[in-house]
Amino acid sequence: MKQRKRYLLFTMLALGLAVTAFSGQLPKNGSTSITRAAESGFIIDSDGILTEYNGTDTDIVIPGNVTGIGDRVFYNNSNVTKITIPDSVTAIGSKTFWNCKNLKEISIPDSVTAIGSGAFKNCKGLTGIVIPDNVKNIETAMFSGCGNLKEVMLPDSITDIKAAAFEGCKSLTEVKLPEGLVNLGDNAFAGCYSLNSIKIPGSLKTIGYWAFSNCKKLSAVTIPDKTTQLGDGIFGNCTSLKEIKVKSGNKKYTAKDGVLFEKKKSGLMLMVYPAQKKESTYKLPGKADSIDNGAFAGCKKLKELVITSNIKNINYTQASFWGFTNLKNIKIIMKKGEKINISVKLSLYNEDNGIMPEITVQDKNIADIKLPPAKDNYFKDDGTDYVLVKGVIKAKKNGKAKIVFQRMVTQNKQTSGTTIKPVDVKLKTTLDITVK
């Protein structure tokens, strides 16, 4: 009997020590405790936050006592195909459903007011989603890489669509942007190859860098009168774009003959020339005095550009005058003694793009170009190395001269069937200068 009592006493003592040891491993958040539902695989803390899921179900119903779904709870879960969220949930964390590649259906209740960045990134099985009425922001990369997403319903409560929110949603054909939208972030819809229509609301003030780049089916767009900031390359490589319009009340931007310009104190800066505009020759309007980076990105029909003596600045980049474009000839009309500033910006993200073009001048006594050595002009912008060389073209006396830019680059070419091989290509741009 005494031995039995000693055994029971020892057992109780051991259990007590085990519980003490386990409790020492819990989060140090005072009242926070963990409720384990071993049968279902849900781990929910004392605040009602779902912090982990260890189950293997394909059709998941979140328990009714959950108030929020934490970061990365279903991260990389390849089993789940359907998720039902109860109306007790008010927030969904960052990267919560990231790379749930087989997720096809999810219902988000109206109780949800916030969804974190990257929440549905790379959910390649998702074809449609409805965002609840109380959500105010579409966070960074929320649906990035959802290649089969065809339909998105956004409420008018949304004021901010952040960077890369829908980047790479290549099946998305149409989006109705919220009427209260104020900001559209960098690369927000970049790479949405199937997007053929976009209505920009009158409330929109800012459109970020490359926001609609590579939207290859987008054919027309209208900039509202309240828009005050447009990033570089917003319609870069939109190869079906034929026309850009700007509302007449806009104080900063304007469109002439379907071409987008920024109004500056000195004159107009050409921002975007639509890639599918049918003319092969384009003459800049008299008030135009500069050409922006990426102005001619993706243009295949434009072969000749005529520049008047008002132009004071030319930015020579891959997307402006060389690269994937047919624009090979630029005619410039200058007066004796006039100067045009020219900058050459070359990204160093690969070896090709860091190579300065070879420049030759014919009839230097009529017009000449001076550029400092590239090696002295390395810069970093947001972590990206590039070369920025600033020089000047000067008209010396009446007559005609040529300045030829040439460089070798490697481009991917389809050689036969679906075979794509890198091919060395010599790119050439000629500046035909008339001084009079």
N, C-alpha and C positions, 0 to 999 in steps of 0.2 A: 504493500500500500504506500509506504514511504517512498519507494523507488518510483511509483507511478506519479506521486505528487511532485517529486523532483523533476521528472520528465516533462510534466505539464508546465511547471514553472520555467524550465529551460526553453521549451517551445515558445511560450508567451514572450519571454525575454528576447529570443531570436527574432520573432516577428516584429516586436517593438523596434529593435535596432534596424531592421530592414525598412520599415516605414519611415523611420527618421532619416536613413540614408537616401531614400527616394525623394522625400520632400525637400532635401537639400539641393536636389537637381532642378527643381521647378524654377520658373522665372521669378526674379526678385522684385516683383511688382506689387508687393504688399498683399492686397486682397485677391490678386489674380490666381486662379486655380484652373486646372485642366480637367475637362470632362471627357472621358474616353468612351466612345461607342464602338466597342470592339467588333460587334457584329456587322456594322455598316461601314466602318473605316473612317468616320468623321472624327476630327479632333477639334473641339470647340472650347475656347477659353471662357472665363467667368463673365466677360463683357459680351458674350454672344458672337465673337469673331471666329469664323471658321479658319483655322490656321494650317490645317493639313488634311489631306485625304489619302488613305492607304488602301482603299477598296479597288475592286477590279470591274465594277459594273460598267456597262455601256450606256444605259439609260439612268442618269443620276438625278435624284430629287433631293435638293438641299433641305435639311430639316427646318421645321417652322420656327424653331427658337433661335435661329441664326440671324444676327443683325448686320453682319458685314462679312465679306469674303476677302481674306488677306492676300498679300503678295505671293505669287508663284504657287498657289495651292494646287492647281491642276497643270502646272508647268510640264510640258513634254509628255502629257498623258495621251497615249495613242489608242487607248481603249474606248474612251468616251465618244459617243455619237450624238447624245442628246442631254441637255441640262435644263432642269426646271428650277427657277429661283423663286422662293416665297416672297410675299409682299412685306415681310418683316425686315428684309435686307435694304439698307440705305446706301451702301457703298461697296464698290468692287475695287480691289487693289491693283497694283502694277504687275504686269506680266502674268496675271492670274491664269489665263487660258493660252498663254504663249505656246505655239507649236502643237496645239491639239489638232493634229492634221486630219483626224477623222470626224471632228465635231461638225455636224451638219445642221443642228437645230438648237437654238437657245432662246428662252423667253425671259426678258428683263422687265420686272414689274415697274409701275410708275413710282413706287416708293424710292427707287434708286436715284440719288442726286449727284453722284460722282463715280467716274470710272477711270482707273489709273492708266498711265502710259504703257503702251505695248500690251494692253490687256488681251487682245485677240490677234496679235501678230502671228503671221504664218499659219493661221487656221485655214488651210487650203480647201477644206470640205465645206466651209461656210458659204452659202449662196445668197443669203438675205438676212437683214437685221433691222430692228426698229429700236431707236434710241428713245428712252422715256422723256416725257415733257419737262421734267425738272432738272435735267442735266444741262450745265452751262458751257462746258468745254469738251471738245474732242481732243484728248491729250496726244502727246508725241507718239507717233508710230502705232497708234491704237489698232489700226487695221492693216498696217503695212504687210505686204506679201500675201494678202488673202486673194490668191490668184483666181478663184472661182466666184468671188463676191460680185453679184450682178445688181443687187438692189439694196439701197440704204435709205432709210427714212429718218431725217433729222428734224427735230422740233425747232420752233422759232425761238426757243429759250437759248439756243446755242449762240454765243457771241465770239468764240475763239476756236478755230480749227488749227491745231498746232503742227509743227514741222513733221513732214513725212506721214501724216495721219492716214492717208490712203495710198501711199506710194506703192507702186507695183500691183495695184488691184486691176489687173489687165483685162478682166471681164466686165468691169463696170462701164455701162453704156451711157447712163444719164444720172445726174445728181441735181436735186433741187436744194440749193443752198438756203439756209434759214434767212428770213427777212431781217432779223436783228444782228446778223453776222458783222463783226467789226474788223477782225483780223484773220488772214489766211496765211499760214506759216510757210517757211521754205520747203520746197519739194512736196507740198501737201497732196497734190494729185499727180506727181511726176510718174511717168511710166504707166499711166492708165491708158493703154493702147486703144481700147475700144470706146473711150469716152468721146461721143460725137456731139454732145450738146451740154452747155453749161450756162445757166442764167446767173449772172453776178448781181446780188441784191444792192439796192441803192445805199444801204447802210455801210457797205464795206469801205474801210479807209486804207487798209494796208494789204498788199499782196507780196509775199516773200519771194526770195530768189528761186528761180527754176520751178515755180509753183505748178505750172502745167507743162513742163518740158516733157518731150516724148509722148505727148497725147496725140498720136499719129492720125486719129480720125476727126479731131476737132477742126471744124471748118470756119467758124465765125465766132466772134466774141465782142461784147460791148462793155467798156469800162464806165462805171457810174460817175456822176458828177462830184460825189463826196470823196472819191479815192485820192489820197494825197501821197502815197508811197508805193512805187512799183519796183521790185527787185530786178537785178540783171537776169536775163535769160528766161523770163517767165513763160515765154512761148517757144523756147529753143527746141528745134527739131520737131515742131508740130507740122509735119510734112503735108497735111491737108488744109492748113490754114490759108484762107483766101482773103480775108478781110478783118480788120480791127476797127471798131467804132468807139468813139468817146462821146459821152453826153456833153451837150453844148455848155452846160454850166460849170464844167470842170476847170479850175483855175491853174492846175499844174500840168495837165496833159491834153493833147489834142491829136486828132487823126486827119491826115490829108491823103485822099485817094486810097484809103484803106491801110495806110502806113502809120505806125504809132510814133509820136514825138513827145519829148518832154519840153515844156516851156522853161527857158532860162532867161536871165537878164540880158545875156549877150545875143540870144536867138533861140533856135530850136535844135535839140539833139535827137537824131534818129535813134530810136530805141529798138523797134522791131519791124522788119520788113517781112510780111507774110510769106512763108516758104512756098505756097502754091499760087501766089499771084502770077497771072499769066504772062505779063510783059517780059520780054527778054532784055530790054533796056530801060533803065530808070534814071531820070534826072532829078536830083535833089531840088526841093523848092528853094527860092532865093533866100529865105530867112534861116535856113538850116546852116549851122556853123560847126557841128560836131557829130561824130558817129560813135555810138556806144559799143561796148564789148558785146559780142554775140548778136549783133544787129541782123546778120544775114545767115544765122545758123539754120542749116537744113535746106537752104534755097537751091533748087535744081534747075529752075527755068531762067533765072536771072543770069545773064552772061556779061552785061556791060553796065557800068555805073558812071554817070556823068556828074562831076562835082564842080560847083561854081567857086569863084574866088572867095566867097564868104566863109568857106570851111577853114577853120583854124586848128581843129584837132582831129586826128585819125587814130583810132585804137586798132592795132594790127594783132589779132589773136586767131586761134584756130577757128572759132565760130564767126569771125568777122570776114576775113579775106582769104583764108586757106583752110584746108581740111575737106570736109564732105560737102563741097559746094562747087558749082560750075562758074562762079563769078571769077573770071580770069583777067578781065580788062577794066581798068578804071581810068577814065578820062578826067583830067584836072585842068581847069582854065585858071591861070594866075596872071597877075600883073607884075611888071618888073619891080623887084625889091621886096615883094611879098614873101611871107613865111607861113608854112603850115607845120604845126607841131605833130609829131608822130611818135606813138609809144608802141613798143613790141613787148607783149606779155606772153610768156611761155611757162606753162605749168611743168613742174619737174616730177609729176607722179609716175612718169616712166621715161626711159632714156630718149625716146623719139621726140617727145614734146619739149625737152630741154635744149634742143639743138637750135641755134640761131639760124635764120635763113641766110642763104648766100645772096648778097646784094651787088648788082652790077649797074653802072650808070653809063648811058650813052649820051654824048654831048654835055659833058660836065660844065662847059662854059655857059650853057643856057640855064640849066637847073641841076642842083646837086643835093645830096642827102648826107647828113652827118649824124652818126650814132656812136656813143661811147662803147667800149668793150663790154660784152655780156658778163664776163667773169667778175666785174666790179659791181654788179647790180642784182645780187641775190636777196630775196625777201622771204618772209614767212607771213602768211595770212591765214588765221584760224588753223594753224598747224600744217598748212600746205606750203611746200617750197615752190617758189617760182622766180623767174627772171623778169624784171621790168626795166626795159631800156628805153629811155626817152631821148629823142633826137629832133631834128628839124629839116624840112625840105625848103630850100630857098631858090626863088626865081631870080636869075642874074640878068638876062637880057632877052629880047624878043627872039622867038624861034620855037622849036619843038625838041623835046628830050624824052628819054625813056628811063625809068627806074624799074629794074626787074628783081622780084623776090623769088628765090627758088629754094626748095628744101626737100630732102628725102624723108618720107615717113613710111611706116608699116601699117597697112590697112588690111582688114579681113575681107577677102573676096570669095564669093561662091564660084568655085571653079567648074564643078560638074555635079548635077543632082543636088544633094544636100551637103556635099563636101565644101567646107570652108577652110581656106588656107591663108596664112599671112603673106602678103605680097608687098614688096618694096615699090613705092610709087613716088615719082617726082612731081611735086606741086609747084605751080608757077603762077604768079600774079604780076601783071605788067601795069605800071603807072605811066600812061601817056600824058605828058605835060605840055600844054601849050602856053607860052608866055607872050602876052601882047598888051 
